[in-house]
Amino acid sequence: MNNEQNKTTYTCPMHSEVKQDAPGRCPKCGMNLVVADADTAENEHSHKSHGGCCG
Ligand SMILES: [Zn+2]
C-alpha cells in the first residue's frame, strides 16, 4: 500500500537552509527555488531510535 506521500521540498541552490514545500523564491537572494532531493528531506524526517545505543 502506498500510504506514504512523496513530499516535494523546494530549496535554494545558494541557501540550503531555505526549505519549503511549495515552489517560490528564496527570501534571501530571490532565486527560484529548486526541487530538493527527497532523500535529503527523508533523512531529516526519519530519525527514530533504532535501539541499541552503546553496544
Ligand atoms: Zn537563496
mmCIF file of the protein (N, C-alpha, C, O) and its ligand, coordinates in Angstrom:
data_MODEL
# 
_entry.id   MODEL 
# 
loop_
_entity.id 
_entity.type 
_entity.pdbx_number_of_molecules 
1 polymer     1 
2 non-polymer 1 
# 
_entity_poly.entity_id                      1 
_entity_poly.type                           'polypeptide(L)' 
_entity_poly.nstd_linkage                   no 
_entity_poly.nstd_monomer                   no 
_entity_poly.pdbx_seq_one_letter_code       MNNEQNKTTYTCPMHSEVKQDAPGRCPKCGMNLVVADADTAENEHSHKSHGGCCG 
_entity_poly.pdbx_seq_one_letter_code_can   MNNEQNKTTYTCPMHSEVKQDAPGRCPKCGMNLVVADADTAENEHSHKSHGGCCG 
_entity_poly.pdbx_strand_id                 A 
# 
loop_
_entity_poly_seq.entity_id 
_entity_poly_seq.num 
_entity_poly_seq.mon_id 
_entity_poly_seq.hetero 
1 1  MET n 
1 2  ASN n 
1 3  ASN n 
1 4  GLU n 
1 5  GLN n 
1 6  ASN n 
1 7  LYS n 
1 8  THR n 
1 9  THR n 
1 10 TYR n 
1 11 THR n 
1 12 CYS n 
1 13 PRO n 
1 14 MET n 
1 15 HIS n 
1 16 SER n 
1 17 GLU n 
1 18 VAL n 
1 19 LYS n 
1 20 GLN n 
1 21 ASP n 
1 22 ALA n 
1 23 PRO n 
1 24 GLY n 
1 25 ARG n 
1 26 CYS n 
1 27 PRO n 
1 28 LYS n 
1 29 CYS n 
1 30 GLY n 
1 31 MET n 
1 32 ASN n 
1 33 LEU n 
1 34 VAL n 
1 35 VAL n 
1 36 ALA n 
1 37 ASP n 
1 38 ALA n 
1 39 ASP n 
1 40 THR n 
1 41 ALA n 
1 42 GLU n 
1 43 ASN n 
1 44 GLU n 
1 45 HIS n 
1 46 SER n 
1 47 HIS n 
1 48 LYS n 
1 49 SER n 
1 50 HIS n 
1 51 GLY n 
1 52 GLY n 
1 53 CYS n 
1 54 CYS n 
1 55 GLY n 
# 
loop_
_struct_asym.id 
_struct_asym.entity_id 
A 1 
B 2 
# 
loop_
_chem_comp.id 
_chem_comp.type 
_chem_comp.mon_nstd_flag 
ALA 'L-peptide linking' y 
ARG 'L-peptide linking' y 
ASN 'L-peptide linking' y 
ASP 'L-peptide linking' y 
CYS 'L-peptide linking' y 
GLN 'L-peptide linking' y 
GLU 'L-peptide linking' y 
GLY 'peptide linking'   y 
HIS 'L-peptide linking' y 
LEU 'L-peptide linking' y 
LYS 'L-peptide linking' y 
MET 'L-peptide linking' y 
PRO 'L-peptide linking' y 
SER 'L-peptide linking' y 
THR 'L-peptide linking' y 
TYR 'L-peptide linking' y 
VAL 'L-peptide linking' y 
ZN  non-polymer         . 
# 
_pdbx_entity_nonpoly.entity_id   2 
_pdbx_entity_nonpoly.name        ? 
_pdbx_entity_nonpoly.comp_id     ZN 
# 
_pdbx_nonpoly_scheme.asym_id         B 
_pdbx_nonpoly_scheme.entity_id       2 
_pdbx_nonpoly_scheme.mon_id          ZN 
_pdbx_nonpoly_scheme.ndb_seq_num     1 
_pdbx_nonpoly_scheme.pdb_seq_num     101 
_pdbx_nonpoly_scheme.auth_seq_num    101 
_pdbx_nonpoly_scheme.pdb_mon_id      ZN 
_pdbx_nonpoly_scheme.auth_mon_id     ZN 
_pdbx_nonpoly_scheme.pdb_strand_id   A 
_pdbx_nonpoly_scheme.pdb_ins_code    . 
# 
loop_
_atom_site.group_PDB 
_atom_site.id 
_atom_site.type_symbol 
_atom_site.label_atom_id 
_atom_site.label_alt_id 
_atom_site.label_comp_id 
_atom_site.label_asym_id 
_atom_site.label_entity_id 
_atom_site.label_seq_id 
_atom_site.pdbx_PDB_ins_code 
_atom_site.Cartn_x 
_atom_site.Cartn_y 
_atom_site.Cartn_z 
_atom_site.occupancy 
_atom_site.B_iso_or_equiv 
_atom_site.pdbx_formal_charge 
_atom_site.auth_seq_id 
_atom_site.auth_comp_id 
_atom_site.auth_asym_id 
_atom_site.auth_atom_id 
_atom_site.pdbx_PDB_model_num 
ATOM   1   N  N  . MET A 1 1  ? 0.844  -1.206 0.000  1.00 0.00 ? 1   MET A N  1 
ATOM   2   C  CA . MET A 1 1  ? 0.000  0.000  0.000  1.00 0.00 ? 1   MET A CA 1 
ATOM   3   C  C  . MET A 1 1  ? 0.877  1.254  0.000  1.00 0.00 ? 1   MET A C  1 
ATOM   4   O  O  . MET A 1 1  ? 1.852  1.365  0.743  1.00 0.00 ? 1   MET A O  1 
ATOM   5   N  N  . ASN A 1 2  ? 0.500  2.155  -0.834 1.00 0.00 ? 2   ASN A N  1 
ATOM   6   C  CA . ASN A 1 2  ? 1.262  3.398  -0.878 1.00 0.00 ? 2   ASN A CA 1 
ATOM   7   C  C  . ASN A 1 2  ? 0.652  4.426  0.055  1.00 0.00 ? 2   ASN A C  1 
ATOM   8   O  O  . ASN A 1 2  ? -0.091 5.316  -0.358 1.00 0.00 ? 2   ASN A O  1 
ATOM   9   N  N  . ASN A 1 3  ? 0.981  4.278  1.293  1.00 0.00 ? 3   ASN A N  1 
ATOM   10  C  CA . ASN A 1 3  ? 0.424  5.194  2.279  1.00 0.00 ? 3   ASN A CA 1 
ATOM   11  C  C  . ASN A 1 3  ? 1.272  6.455  2.406  1.00 0.00 ? 3   ASN A C  1 
ATOM   12  O  O  . ASN A 1 3  ? 0.776  7.528  2.749  1.00 0.00 ? 3   ASN A O  1 
ATOM   13  N  N  . GLU A 1 4  ? 2.540  6.299  2.125  1.00 0.00 ? 4   GLU A N  1 
ATOM   14  C  CA . GLU A 1 4  ? 3.433  7.445  2.276  1.00 0.00 ? 4   GLU A CA 1 
ATOM   15  C  C  . GLU A 1 4  ? 3.380  8.335  1.050  1.00 0.00 ? 4   GLU A C  1 
ATOM   16  O  O  . GLU A 1 4  ? 3.517  7.871  -0.082 1.00 0.00 ? 4   GLU A O  1 
ATOM   17  N  N  . GLN A 1 5  ? 3.183  9.599  1.291  1.00 0.00 ? 5   GLN A N  1 
ATOM   18  C  CA . GLN A 1 5  ? 3.129  10.546 0.194  1.00 0.00 ? 5   GLN A CA 1 
ATOM   19  C  C  . GLN A 1 5  ? 4.515  11.091 -0.099 1.00 0.00 ? 5   GLN A C  1 
ATOM   20  O  O  . GLN A 1 5  ? 5.317  11.354 0.797  1.00 0.00 ? 5   GLN A O  1 
ATOM   21  N  N  . ASN A 1 6  ? 4.761  11.248 -1.378 1.00 0.00 ? 6   ASN A N  1 
ATOM   22  C  CA . ASN A 1 6  ? 6.036  11.826 -1.760 1.00 0.00 ? 6   ASN A CA 1 
ATOM   23  C  C  . ASN A 1 6  ? 5.965  13.345 -1.669 1.00 0.00 ? 6   ASN A C  1 
ATOM   24  O  O  . ASN A 1 6  ? 5.399  14.015 -2.533 1.00 0.00 ? 6   ASN A O  1 
ATOM   25  N  N  . LYS A 1 7  ? 6.540  13.853 -0.624 1.00 0.00 ? 7   LYS A N  1 
ATOM   26  C  CA . LYS A 1 7  ? 6.501  15.304 -0.432 1.00 0.00 ? 7   LYS A CA 1 
ATOM   27  C  C  . LYS A 1 7  ? 7.656  15.945 -1.185 1.00 0.00 ? 7   LYS A C  1 
ATOM   28  O  O  . LYS A 1 7  ? 8.816  15.561 -1.035 1.00 0.00 ? 7   LYS A O  1 
ATOM   29  N  N  . THR A 1 8  ? 7.310  16.912 -1.982 1.00 0.00 ? 8   THR A N  1 
ATOM   30  C  CA . THR A 1 8  ? 8.349  17.614 -2.713 1.00 0.00 ? 8   THR A CA 1 
ATOM   31  C  C  . THR A 1 8  ? 8.815  18.820 -1.913 1.00 0.00 ? 8   THR A C  1 
ATOM   32  O  O  . THR A 1 8  ? 8.016  19.657 -1.493 1.00 0.00 ? 8   THR A O  1 
ATOM   33  N  N  . THR A 1 9  ? 10.095 18.886 -1.715 1.00 0.00 ? 9   THR A N  1 
ATOM   34  C  CA . THR A 1 9  ? 10.651 20.007 -0.978 1.00 0.00 ? 9   THR A CA 1 
ATOM   35  C  C  . THR A 1 9  ? 11.433 20.909 -1.925 1.00 0.00 ? 9   THR A C  1 
ATOM   36  O  O  . THR A 1 9  ? 12.187 20.432 -2.773 1.00 0.00 ? 9   THR A O  1 
ATOM   37  N  N  . TYR A 1 10 ? 11.248 22.185 -1.774 1.00 0.00 ? 10  TYR A N  1 
ATOM   38  C  CA . TYR A 1 10 ? 11.959 23.146 -2.612 1.00 0.00 ? 10  TYR A CA 1 
ATOM   39  C  C  . TYR A 1 10 ? 13.004 23.864 -1.770 1.00 0.00 ? 10  TYR A C  1 
ATOM   40  O  O  . TYR A 1 10 ? 12.760 24.247 -0.625 1.00 0.00 ? 10  TYR A O  1 
ATOM   41  N  N  . THR A 1 11 ? 14.143 24.029 -2.360 1.00 0.00 ? 11  THR A N  1 
ATOM   42  C  CA . THR A 1 11 ? 15.218 24.689 -1.644 1.00 0.00 ? 11  THR A CA 1 
ATOM   43  C  C  . THR A 1 11 ? 15.975 25.619 -2.578 1.00 0.00 ? 11  THR A C  1 
ATOM   44  O  O  . THR A 1 11 ? 15.878 25.512 -3.800 1.00 0.00 ? 11  THR A O  1 
ATOM   45  N  N  . CYS A 1 12 ? 16.720 26.521 -1.989 1.00 0.00 ? 12  CYS A N  1 
ATOM   46  C  CA . CYS A 1 12 ? 17.512 27.460 -2.776 1.00 0.00 ? 12  CYS A CA 1 
ATOM   47  C  C  . CYS A 1 12 ? 18.880 26.836 -3.035 1.00 0.00 ? 12  CYS A C  1 
ATOM   48  O  O  . CYS A 1 12 ? 19.515 26.322 -2.114 1.00 0.00 ? 12  CYS A O  1 
ATOM   49  N  N  . PRO A 1 13 ? 19.331 26.881 -4.283 1.00 0.00 ? 13  PRO A N  1 
ATOM   50  C  CA . PRO A 1 13 ? 20.642 26.311 -4.602 1.00 0.00 ? 13  PRO A CA 1 
ATOM   51  C  C  . PRO A 1 13 ? 21.776 27.031 -3.889 1.00 0.00 ? 13  PRO A C  1 
ATOM   52  O  O  . PRO A 1 13 ? 22.871 26.488 -3.743 1.00 0.00 ? 13  PRO A O  1 
ATOM   53  N  N  . MET A 1 14 ? 21.512 28.240 -3.452 1.00 0.00 ? 14  MET A N  1 
ATOM   54  C  CA . MET A 1 14 ? 22.551 29.007 -2.772 1.00 0.00 ? 14  MET A CA 1 
ATOM   55  C  C  . MET A 1 14 ? 22.421 28.919 -1.258 1.00 0.00 ? 14  MET A C  1 
ATOM   56  O  O  . MET A 1 14 ? 23.400 29.036 -0.521 1.00 0.00 ? 14  MET A O  1 
ATOM   57  N  N  . HIS A 1 15 ? 21.184 28.708 -0.814 1.00 0.00 ? 15  HIS A N  1 
ATOM   58  C  CA . HIS A 1 15 ? 20.946 28.638 0.621  1.00 0.00 ? 15  HIS A CA 1 
ATOM   59  C  C  . HIS A 1 15 ? 20.207 27.342 0.934  1.00 0.00 ? 15  HIS A C  1 
ATOM   60  O  O  . HIS A 1 15 ? 18.987 27.253 0.793  1.00 0.00 ? 15  HIS A O  1 
ATOM   61  N  N  . SER A 1 16 ? 20.960 26.355 1.357  1.00 0.00 ? 16  SER A N  1 
ATOM   62  C  CA . SER A 1 16 ? 20.359 25.044 1.622  1.00 0.00 ? 16  SER A CA 1 
ATOM   63  C  C  . SER A 1 16 ? 19.459 25.077 2.842  1.00 0.00 ? 16  SER A C  1 
ATOM   64  O  O  . SER A 1 16 ? 18.653 24.170 3.048  1.00 0.00 ? 16  SER A O  1 
ATOM   65  N  N  . GLU A 1 17 ? 19.594 26.133 3.663  1.00 0.00 ? 17  GLU A N  1 
ATOM   66  C  CA . GLU A 1 17 ? 18.751 26.212 4.856  1.00 0.00 ? 17  GLU A CA 1 
ATOM   67  C  C  . GLU A 1 17 ? 17.346 26.666 4.505  1.00 0.00 ? 17  GLU A C  1 
ATOM   68  O  O  . GLU A 1 17 ? 16.421 26.525 5.305  1.00 0.00 ? 17  GLU A O  1 
ATOM   69  N  N  . VAL A 1 18 ? 17.190 27.215 3.296  1.00 0.00 ? 18  VAL A N  1 
ATOM   70  C  CA . VAL A 1 18 ? 15.873 27.647 2.861  1.00 0.00 ? 18  VAL A CA 1 
ATOM   71  C  C  . VAL A 1 18 ? 15.121 26.459 2.298  1.00 0.00 ? 18  VAL A C  1 
ATOM   72  O  O  . VAL A 1 18 ? 15.520 25.868 1.294  1.00 0.00 ? 18  VAL A O  1 
ATOM   73  N  N  . LYS A 1 19 ? 14.024 26.119 2.960  1.00 0.00 ? 19  LYS A N  1 
ATOM   74  C  CA . LYS A 1 19 ? 13.240 24.968 2.505  1.00 0.00 ? 19  LYS A CA 1 
ATOM   75  C  C  . LYS A 1 19 ? 11.762 25.279 2.629  1.00 0.00 ? 19  LYS A C  1 
ATOM   76  O  O  . LYS A 1 19 ? 11.317 25.878 3.608  1.00 0.00 ? 19  LYS A O  1 
ATOM   77  N  N  . GLN A 1 20 ? 11.012 24.866 1.626  1.00 0.00 ? 20  GLN A N  1 
ATOM   78  C  CA . GLN A 1 20 ? 9.563  24.975 1.718  1.00 0.00 ? 20  GLN A CA 1 
ATOM   79  C  C  . GLN A 1 20 ? 8.923  23.941 0.817  1.00 0.00 ? 20  GLN A C  1 
ATOM   80  O  O  . GLN A 1 20 ? 9.552  23.413 -0.101 1.00 0.00 ? 20  GLN A O  1 
ATOM   81  N  N  . ASP A 1 21 ? 7.658  23.664 1.097  1.00 0.00 ? 21  ASP A N  1 
ATOM   82  C  CA . ASP A 1 21 ? 7.002  22.582 0.369  1.00 0.00 ? 21  ASP A CA 1 
ATOM   83  C  C  . ASP A 1 21 ? 6.271  23.092 -0.856 1.00 0.00 ? 21  ASP A C  1 
ATOM   84  O  O  . ASP A 1 21 ? 5.428  22.389 -1.412 1.00 0.00 ? 21  ASP A O  1 
ATOM   85  N  N  . ALA A 1 22 ? 6.576  24.284 -1.277 1.00 0.00 ? 22  ALA A N  1 
ATOM   86  C  CA . ALA A 1 22 ? 5.947  24.834 -2.468 1.00 0.00 ? 22  ALA A CA 1 
ATOM   87  C  C  . ALA A 1 22 ? 6.981  25.651 -3.239 1.00 0.00 ? 22  ALA A C  1 
ATOM   88  O  O  . ALA A 1 22 ? 7.884  26.245 -2.651 1.00 0.00 ? 22  ALA A O  1 
ATOM   89  N  N  . PRO A 1 23 ? 6.838  25.671 -4.551 1.00 0.00 ? 23  PRO A N  1 
ATOM   90  C  CA . PRO A 1 23 ? 7.781  26.442 -5.354 1.00 0.00 ? 23  PRO A CA 1 
ATOM   91  C  C  . PRO A 1 23 ? 7.660  27.926 -5.073 1.00 0.00 ? 23  PRO A C  1 
ATOM   92  O  O  . PRO A 1 23 ? 6.586  28.419 -4.729 1.00 0.00 ? 23  PRO A O  1 
ATOM   93  N  N  . GLY A 1 24 ? 8.754  28.623 -5.220 1.00 0.00 ? 24  GLY A N  1 
ATOM   94  C  CA . GLY A 1 24 ? 8.732  30.053 -4.942 1.00 0.00 ? 24  GLY A CA 1 
ATOM   95  C  C  . GLY A 1 24 ? 10.115 30.630 -5.103 1.00 0.00 ? 24  GLY A C  1 
ATOM   96  O  O  . GLY A 1 24 ? 10.936 30.117 -5.863 1.00 0.00 ? 24  GLY A O  1 
ATOM   97  N  N  . ARG A 1 25 ? 10.365 31.703 -4.379 1.00 0.00 ? 25  ARG A N  1 
ATOM   98  C  CA . ARG A 1 25 ? 11.668 32.345 -4.471 1.00 0.00 ? 25  ARG A CA 1 
ATOM   99  C  C  . ARG A 1 25 ? 12.324 32.389 -3.109 1.00 0.00 ? 25  ARG A C  1 
ATOM   100 O  O  . ARG A 1 25 ? 11.668 32.441 -2.069 1.00 0.00 ? 25  ARG A O  1 
ATOM   101 N  N  . CYS A 1 26 ? 13.623 32.365 -3.154 1.00 0.00 ? 26  CYS A N  1 
ATOM   102 C  CA . CYS A 1 26 ? 14.383 32.432 -1.916 1.00 0.00 ? 26  CYS A CA 1 
ATOM   103 C  C  . CYS A 1 26 ? 14.224 33.814 -1.296 1.00 0.00 ? 26  CYS A C  1 
ATOM   104 O  O  . CYS A 1 26 ? 14.421 34.830 -1.964 1.00 0.00 ? 26  CYS A O  1 
ATOM   105 N  N  . PRO A 1 27 ? 13.867 33.846 -0.020 1.00 0.00 ? 27  PRO A N  1 
ATOM   106 C  CA . PRO A 1 27 ? 13.688 35.133 0.666  1.00 0.00 ? 27  PRO A CA 1 
ATOM   107 C  C  . PRO A 1 27 ? 15.013 35.856 0.861  1.00 0.00 ? 27  PRO A C  1 
ATOM   108 O  O  . PRO A 1 27 ? 15.027 37.043 1.188  1.00 0.00 ? 27  PRO A O  1 
ATOM   109 N  N  . LYS A 1 28 ? 16.097 35.172 0.668  1.00 0.00 ? 28  LYS A N  1 
ATOM   110 C  CA . LYS A 1 28 ? 17.407 35.775 0.920  1.00 0.00 ? 28  LYS A CA 1 
ATOM   111 C  C  . LYS A 1 28 ? 18.011 36.371 -0.341 1.00 0.00 ? 28  LYS A C  1 
ATOM   112 O  O  . LYS A 1 28 ? 18.547 37.479 -0.323 1.00 0.00 ? 28  LYS A O  1 
ATOM   113 N  N  . CYS A 1 29 ? 17.917 35.613 -1.455 1.00 0.00 ? 29  CYS A N  1 
ATOM   114 C  CA . CYS A 1 29 ? 18.565 36.098 -2.670 1.00 0.00 ? 29  CYS A CA 1 
ATOM   115 C  C  . CYS A 1 29 ? 17.583 36.267 -3.823 1.00 0.00 ? 29  CYS A C  1 
ATOM   116 O  O  . CYS A 1 29 ? 17.923 36.863 -4.846 1.00 0.00 ? 29  CYS A O  1 
ATOM   117 N  N  . GLY A 1 30 ? 16.363 35.746 -3.664 1.00 0.00 ? 30  GLY A N  1 
ATOM   118 C  CA . GLY A 1 30 ? 15.353 35.949 -4.694 1.00 0.00 ? 30  GLY A CA 1 
ATOM   119 C  C  . GLY A 1 30 ? 15.437 34.955 -5.830 1.00 0.00 ? 30  GLY A C  1 
ATOM   120 O  O  . GLY A 1 30 ? 14.704 35.059 -6.813 1.00 0.00 ? 30  GLY A O  1 
ATOM   121 N  N  . MET A 1 31 ? 16.335 33.986 -5.694 1.00 0.00 ? 31  MET A N  1 
ATOM   122 C  CA . MET A 1 31 ? 16.443 32.974 -6.747 1.00 0.00 ? 31  MET A CA 1 
ATOM   123 C  C  . MET A 1 31 ? 15.251 32.036 -6.710 1.00 0.00 ? 31  MET A C  1 
ATOM   124 O  O  . MET A 1 31 ? 14.618 31.856 -5.670 1.00 0.00 ? 31  MET A O  1 
ATOM   125 N  N  . ASN A 1 32 ? 14.954 31.440 -7.860 1.00 0.00 ? 32  ASN A N  1 
ATOM   126 C  CA . ASN A 1 32 ? 13.880 30.448 -7.906 1.00 0.00 ? 32  ASN A CA 1 
ATOM   127 C  C  . ASN A 1 32 ? 14.304 29.204 -7.142 1.00 0.00 ? 32  ASN A C  1 
ATOM   128 O  O  . ASN A 1 32 ? 15.415 28.703 -7.311 1.00 0.00 ? 32  ASN A O  1 
ATOM   129 N  N  . LEU A 1 33 ? 13.420 28.724 -6.315 1.00 0.00 ? 33  LEU A N  1 
ATOM   130 C  CA . LEU A 1 33 ? 13.730 27.520 -5.552 1.00 0.00 ? 33  LEU A CA 1 
ATOM   131 C  C  . LEU A 1 33 ? 13.712 26.309 -6.473 1.00 0.00 ? 33  LEU A C  1 
ATOM   132 O  O  . LEU A 1 33 ? 12.957 26.250 -7.443 1.00 0.00 ? 33  LEU A O  1 
ATOM   133 N  N  . VAL A 1 34 ? 14.555 25.355 -6.147 1.00 0.00 ? 34  VAL A N  1 
ATOM   134 C  CA . VAL A 1 34 ? 14.627 24.137 -6.934 1.00 0.00 ? 34  VAL A CA 1 
ATOM   135 C  C  . VAL A 1 34 ? 14.162 22.964 -6.083 1.00 0.00 ? 34  VAL A C  1 
ATOM   136 O  O  . VAL A 1 34 ? 14.173 23.019 -4.853 1.00 0.00 ? 34  VAL A O  1 
ATOM   137 N  N  . VAL A 1 35 ? 13.753 21.901 -6.772 1.00 0.00 ? 35  VAL A N  1 
ATOM   138 C  CA . VAL A 1 35 ? 13.284 20.716 -6.053 1.00 0.00 ? 35  VAL A CA 1 
ATOM   139 C  C  . VAL A 1 35 ? 14.464 20.038 -5.364 1.00 0.00 ? 35  VAL A C  1 
ATOM   140 O  O  . VAL A 1 35 ? 15.476 19.710 -5.983 1.00 0.00 ? 35  VAL A O  1 
ATOM   141 N  N  . ALA A 1 36 ? 14.294 19.847 -4.082 1.00 0.00 ? 36  ALA A N  1 
ATOM   142 C  CA . ALA A 1 36 ? 15.357 19.196 -3.320 1.00 0.00 ? 36  ALA A CA 1 
ATOM   143 C  C  . ALA A 1 36 ? 15.193 17.687 -3.387 1.00 0.00 ? 36  ALA A C  1 
ATOM   144 O  O  . ALA A 1 36 ? 14.106 17.173 -3.650 1.00 0.00 ? 36  ALA A O  1 
ATOM   145 N  N  . ASP A 1 37 ? 16.267 17.006 -3.151 1.00 0.00 ? 37  ASP A N  1 
ATOM   146 C  CA . ASP A 1 37 ? 16.225 15.553 -3.166 1.00 0.00 ? 37  ASP A CA 1 
ATOM   147 C  C  . ASP A 1 37 ? 15.354 15.038 -2.038 1.00 0.00 ? 37  ASP A C  1 
ATOM   148 O  O  . ASP A 1 37 ? 15.464 15.480 -0.894 1.00 0.00 ? 37  ASP A O  1 
ATOM   149 N  N  . ALA A 1 38 ? 14.482 14.090 -2.379 1.00 0.00 ? 38  ALA A N  1 
ATOM   150 C  CA . ALA A 1 38 ? 13.607 13.533 -1.363 1.00 0.00 ? 38  ALA A CA 1 
ATOM   151 C  C  . ALA A 1 38 ? 14.418 12.810 -0.300 1.00 0.00 ? 38  ALA A C  1 
ATOM   152 O  O  . ALA A 1 38 ? 14.027 12.733 0.865  1.00 0.00 ? 38  ALA A O  1 
ATOM   153 N  N  . ASP A 1 39 ? 15.552 12.286 -0.730 1.00 0.00 ? 39  ASP A N  1 
ATOM   154 C  CA . ASP A 1 39 ? 16.402 11.571 0.206  1.00 0.00 ? 39  ASP A CA 1 
ATOM   155 C  C  . ASP A 1 39 ? 16.848 12.477 1.339  1.00 0.00 ? 39  ASP A C  1 
ATOM   156 O  O  . ASP A 1 39 ? 16.882 12.074 2.502  1.00 0.00 ? 39  ASP A O  1 
ATOM   157 N  N  . THR A 1 40 ? 17.184 13.694 0.987  1.00 0.00 ? 40  THR A N  1 
ATOM   158 C  CA . THR A 1 40 ? 17.674 14.627 1.995  1.00 0.00 ? 40  THR A CA 1 
ATOM   159 C  C  . THR A 1 40 ? 16.591 14.946 3.010  1.00 0.00 ? 40  THR A C  1 
ATOM   160 O  O  . THR A 1 40 ? 16.837 14.991 4.215  1.00 0.00 ? 40  THR A O  1 
ATOM   161 N  N  . ALA A 1 41 ? 15.385 15.167 2.497  1.00 0.00 ? 41  ALA A N  1 
ATOM   162 C  CA . ALA A 1 41 ? 14.287 15.518 3.389  1.00 0.00 ? 41  ALA A CA 1 
ATOM   163 C  C  . ALA A 1 41 ? 13.930 14.327 4.270  1.00 0.00 ? 41  ALA A C  1 
ATOM   164 O  O  . ALA A 1 41 ? 13.621 14.463 5.454  1.00 0.00 ? 41  ALA A O  1 
ATOM   165 N  N  . GLU A 1 42 ? 13.983 13.171 3.652  1.00 0.00 ? 42  GLU A N  1 
ATOM   166 C  CA . GLU A 1 42 ? 13.582 11.986 4.398  1.00 0.00 ? 42  GLU A CA 1 
ATOM   167 C  C  . GLU A 1 42 ? 14.598 11.675 5.503  1.00 0.00 ? 42  GLU A C  1 
ATOM   168 O  O  . GLU A 1 42 ? 14.257 11.179 6.577  1.00 0.00 ? 42  GLU A O  1 
ATOM   169 N  N  . ASN A 1 43 ? 15.834 11.982 5.196  1.00 0.00 ? 43  ASN A N  1 
ATOM   170 C  CA . ASN A 1 43 ? 16.883 11.703 6.164  1.00 0.00 ? 43  ASN A CA 1 
ATOM   171 C  C  . ASN A 1 43 ? 16.630 12.488 7.445  1.00 0.00 ? 43  ASN A C  1 
ATOM   172 O  O  . ASN A 1 43 ? 16.881 12.007 8.549  1.00 0.00 ? 43  ASN A O  1 
ATOM   173 N  N  . GLU A 1 44 ? 16.133 13.693 7.273  1.00 0.00 ? 44  GLU A N  1 
ATOM   174 C  CA . GLU A 1 44 ? 15.895 14.532 8.431  1.00 0.00 ? 44  GLU A CA 1 
ATOM   175 C  C  . GLU A 1 44 ? 14.644 14.083 9.180  1.00 0.00 ? 44  GLU A C  1 
ATOM   176 O  O  . GLU A 1 44 ? 14.522 14.244 10.394 1.00 0.00 ? 44  GLU A O  1 
ATOM   177 N  N  . HIS A 1 45 ? 13.723 13.515 8.409  1.00 0.00 ? 45  HIS A N  1 
ATOM   178 C  CA . HIS A 1 45 ? 12.444 13.144 8.993  1.00 0.00 ? 45  HIS A CA 1 
ATOM   179 C  C  . HIS A 1 45 ? 12.549 11.825 9.755  1.00 0.00 ? 45  HIS A C  1 
ATOM   180 O  O  . HIS A 1 45 ? 12.158 11.718 10.917 1.00 0.00 ? 45  HIS A O  1 
ATOM   181 N  N  . SER A 1 46 ? 13.081 10.844 9.071  1.00 0.00 ? 46  SER A N  1 
ATOM   182 C  CA . SER A 1 46 ? 13.147 9.526  9.713  1.00 0.00 ? 46  SER A CA 1 
ATOM   183 C  C  . SER A 1 46 ? 14.383 9.448  10.589 1.00 0.00 ? 46  SER A C  1 
ATOM   184 O  O  . SER A 1 46 ? 15.479 9.129  10.127 1.00 0.00 ? 46  SER A O  1 
ATOM   185 N  N  . HIS A 1 47 ? 14.188 9.734  11.815 1.00 0.00 ? 47  HIS A N  1 
ATOM   186 C  CA . HIS A 1 47 ? 15.312 9.721  12.747 1.00 0.00 ? 47  HIS A CA 1 
ATOM   187 C  C  . HIS A 1 47 ? 14.877 9.026  14.030 1.00 0.00 ? 47  HIS A C  1 
ATOM   188 O  O  . HIS A 1 47 ? 15.163 9.477  15.139 1.00 0.00 ? 47  HIS A O  1 
ATOM   189 N  N  . LYS A 1 48 ? 14.189 7.936  13.844 1.00 0.00 ? 48  LYS A N  1 
ATOM   190 C  CA . LYS A 1 48 ? 13.693 7.235  15.008 1.00 0.00 ? 48  LYS A CA 1 
ATOM   191 C  C  . LYS A 1 48 ? 14.800 6.374  15.615 1.00 0.00 ? 48  LYS A C  1 
ATOM   192 O  O  . LYS A 1 48 ? 15.718 5.919  14.933 1.00 0.00 ? 48  LYS A O  1 
ATOM   193 N  N  . SER A 1 49 ? 14.679 6.182  16.867 1.00 0.00 ? 49  SER A N  1 
ATOM   194 C  CA . SER A 1 49 ? 15.698 5.411  17.560 1.00 0.00 ? 49  SER A CA 1 
ATOM   195 C  C  . SER A 1 49 ? 15.674 3.966  17.087 1.00 0.00 ? 49  SER A C  1 
ATOM   196 O  O  . SER A 1 49 ? 14.609 3.366  16.944 1.00 0.00 ? 49  SER A O  1 
ATOM   197 N  N  . HIS A 1 50 ? 16.803 3.441  16.856 1.00 0.00 ? 50  HIS A N  1 
ATOM   198 C  CA . HIS A 1 50 ? 16.895 2.083  16.347 1.00 0.00 ? 50  HIS A CA 1 
ATOM   199 C  C  . HIS A 1 50 ? 17.186 1.098  17.473 1.00 0.00 ? 50  HIS A C  1 
ATOM   200 O  O  . HIS A 1 50 ? 17.323 -0.104 17.248 1.00 0.00 ? 50  HIS A O  1 
ATOM   201 N  N  . GLY A 1 51 ? 17.274 1.615  18.646 1.00 0.00 ? 51  GLY A N  1 
ATOM   202 C  CA . GLY A 1 51 ? 17.593 0.743  19.776 1.00 0.00 ? 51  GLY A CA 1 
ATOM   203 C  C  . GLY A 1 51 ? 19.074 0.382  19.770 1.00 0.00 ? 51  GLY A C  1 
ATOM   204 O  O  . GLY A 1 51 ? 19.754 0.506  18.751 1.00 0.00 ? 51  GLY A O  1 
ATOM   205 N  N  . GLY A 1 52 ? 19.544 -0.053 20.885 1.00 0.00 ? 52  GLY A N  1 
ATOM   206 C  CA . GLY A 1 52 ? 20.950 -0.443 20.949 1.00 0.00 ? 52  GLY A CA 1 
ATOM   207 C  C  . GLY A 1 52 ? 21.858 0.744  20.737 1.00 0.00 ? 52  GLY A C  1 
ATOM   208 O  O  . GLY A 1 52 ? 22.387 0.943  19.644 1.00 0.00 ? 52  GLY A O  1 
ATOM   209 N  N  . CYS A 1 53 ? 22.036 1.505  21.743 1.00 0.00 ? 53  CYS A N  1 
ATOM   210 C  CA . CYS A 1 53 ? 22.876 2.693  21.612 1.00 0.00 ? 53  CYS A CA 1 
ATOM   211 C  C  . CYS A 1 53 ? 24.348 2.349  21.772 1.00 0.00 ? 53  CYS A C  1 
ATOM   212 O  O  . CYS A 1 53 ? 25.171 2.570  20.883 1.00 0.00 ? 53  CYS A O  1 
ATOM   213 N  N  . CYS A 1 54 ? 24.642 1.798  22.942 1.00 0.00 ? 54  CYS A N  1 
ATOM   214 C  CA . CYS A 1 54 ? 26.054 1.550  23.222 1.00 0.00 ? 54  CYS A CA 1 
ATOM   215 C  C  . CYS A 1 54 ? 26.248 0.061  23.482 1.00 0.00 ? 54  CYS A C  1 
ATOM   216 O  O  . CYS A 1 54 ? 25.985 -0.467 24.562 1.00 0.00 ? 54  CYS A O  1 
ATOM   217 N  N  . GLY A 1 55 ? 26.712 -0.557 22.451 1.00 0.00 ? 55  GLY A N  1 
ATOM   218 C  CA . GLY A 1 55 ? 26.788 -1.951 22.440 1.00 0.00 ? 55  GLY A CA 1 
ATOM   219 C  C  . GLY A 1 55 ? 27.698 -2.631 23.377 1.00 0.00 ? 55  GLY A C  1 
ATOM   220 O  O  . GLY A 1 55 ? 27.776 -3.860 23.380 1.00 0.00 ? 55  GLY A O  1 
HETATM 221 ZN ZN . ZN  B 2 .  ? 18.987 31.952 -1.735 1.00 0.00 2 101 ZN  A ZN 1 
# 
